[in-house]
Amino acid sequence: MFTGVNLSKDNPMSNERNPNLISLRFVVNGEETVVEKVNVNQPLKVAAERALKQTNNTGRDLSEFQAKYNNNDINLSHKVEDFKFPADATIYLSLKIGQGGK
């Protein structure tokens, strides 16, 4: 498990006006997108759902996807700030094994 988000003013992914808002990079089934204005106090699943929408992956529920960071499974129900993602973090969302053919 990863601990916390780098919320320092030196983090280029943080929002200068509101330090509680950051940008997160996702790769959804191979397509990269950046989700802007992610509230670090919300569960990561809120940003993940926005990433699905931004990449037109709206035909499946988020529960059918697995989330990984640095090749480790991560729990989308944890608050964003709990992960302490660095500014260059990329979160991967892909269909869970056995669900790609449904």
C-alpha positions in Angstrom: 0.0 0.0 0.0 1.2 3.5 -0.7 1.1 6.3 1.8 0.0 9.8 1.0 0.0 12.4 -1.8 2.8 14.9 -2.2 0.9 18.1 -1.6 3.8 20.5 -1.4 3.8 23.6 -3.5 6.7 22.2 -5.4 4.5 19.4 -6.8 3.7 20.5 -10.4 0.5 18.4 -10.3 -0.9 20.4 -7.3 -3.2 23.4 -7.9 -1.6 26.6 -6.7 -5.0 28.2 -5.8 -6.2 25.2 -3.8 -3.7 22.7 -2.4 -6.5 20.2 -1.9 -6.9 19.9 -5.7 -4.3 18.0 -7.8 -4.1 16.4 -11.2 -3.7 12.6 -11.6 -2.5 10.7 -14.6 -4.4 7.5 -15.5 -3.9 4.9 -18.2 -7.2 3.2 -18.9 -7.0 0.1 -21.1 -3.9 1.6 -22.7 -5.2 5.2 -23.2 -3.6 7.9 -21.1 -5.7 10.8 -19.6 -5.1 13.4 -16.9 -7.9 14.0 -14.4 -7.8 17.6 -13.3 -9.0 19.1 -10.0 -8.9 15.9 -8.0 -9.9 16.5 -4.4 -7.3 14.8 -2.2 -9.9 14.3 0.5 -12.1 12.1 -1.7 -11.7 8.4 -2.4 -9.5 7.6 -5.4 -12.5 6.0 -7.0 -14.0 9.4 -7.7 -11.0 10.3 -9.9 -11.0 6.8 -11.4 -14.6 7.1 -12.5 -13.8 10.5 -14.2 -10.8 8.8 -15.9 -13.2 6.1 -17.3 -15.5 8.8 -18.6 -12.7 10.8 -20.2 -11.5 7.7 -22.1 -15.0 6.7 -23.1 -14.9 3.5 -21.0 -18.4 4.0 -19.7 -19.9 0.6 -20.7 -18.5 -1.1 -17.7 -18.7 -0.4 -14.0 -15.6 0.7 -12.1 -15.9 -2.5 -10.0 -14.9 -4.5 -13.2 -11.5 -2.7 -13.3 -8.4 -3.3 -11.2 -6.2 -0.4 -10.3 -2.5 -0.5 -10.1 0.3 1.8 -9.2 4.0 0.8 -9.5 2.7 -2.7 -10.4 0.9 -3.1 -7.1 -2.9 -3.3 -6.7 -4.4 -0.3 -4.9 -7.7 0.1 -3.2 -9.8 2.8 -4.8 -11.9 3.4 -1.7 -8.9 5.0 0.1 -8.6 8.8 0.1 -6.3 10.2 -2.6 -4.1 11.8 0.1 -3.4 8.4 1.7 -1.3 7.3 -1.3 1.2 10.2 -1.3 1.5 9.9 -5.1 4.5 11.7 -6.6 3.9 14.3 -9.3 4.8 11.9 -12.0 2.6 9.0 -10.8 0.6 7.0 -13.3 -2.3 4.9 -12.1 -3.4 2.0 -14.4 -7.0 0.8 -14.7 -7.6 -2.4 -16.6 -10.3 -4.9 -16.8 -10.0 -7.6 -14.2 -8.8 -11.0 -15.5 -11.7 -13.1 -16.8 -13.9 -10.1 -17.5 -12.5 -8.9 -20.8 -14.6 -11.3 -22.8 -17.9 -10.5 -21.3 
